[in-house]
Amino acid sequence: MTIEQHLAQLQPDFAAHLRARWVNAQMVADFDDLDLKIVCSLRTQADQEKLYAKGRTEPGPKVTWTRRSKHTTGTAVDFGLFRDGRYMDAVDNTRCYRVYQKIAKALAHPQLIWLGHIGDPCHFQWMTAKHTL
């Protein structure tokens, strides 16, 4: 999926903010010789339930800690850092964490929350009056 296809799935204010700051975020990744991509934007509640089941009632490691993800409301994205098409987060977790931290600064906005501080460094969510952490 392209960046524009992902952005089209998001809440309009969130999409506009990401669109306006996307070049800044990409420059941070480029500086570390990485490519930044959105790997998840909107997901259905059924998809969220399937992810929640992993590591609980279905085989595999736990993927998410919640059934009430902001992804289901179009107010969250997960980024991925890549090099030569290879997903780098699992290869060099510490380095990627530092890059995501810099990306959070490049995307800074009072409504944007980065969940790196609770162990989900690729996850960014947009807080609206209806949503709380």
Helices and strands as residue ranges (DSSP letters): H 3-8, H 12-31, E 35-40, H 45-53, G 70-73, E 76-83, E 86-87, H 93-106, E 112-114, G 115-118, E 123-126
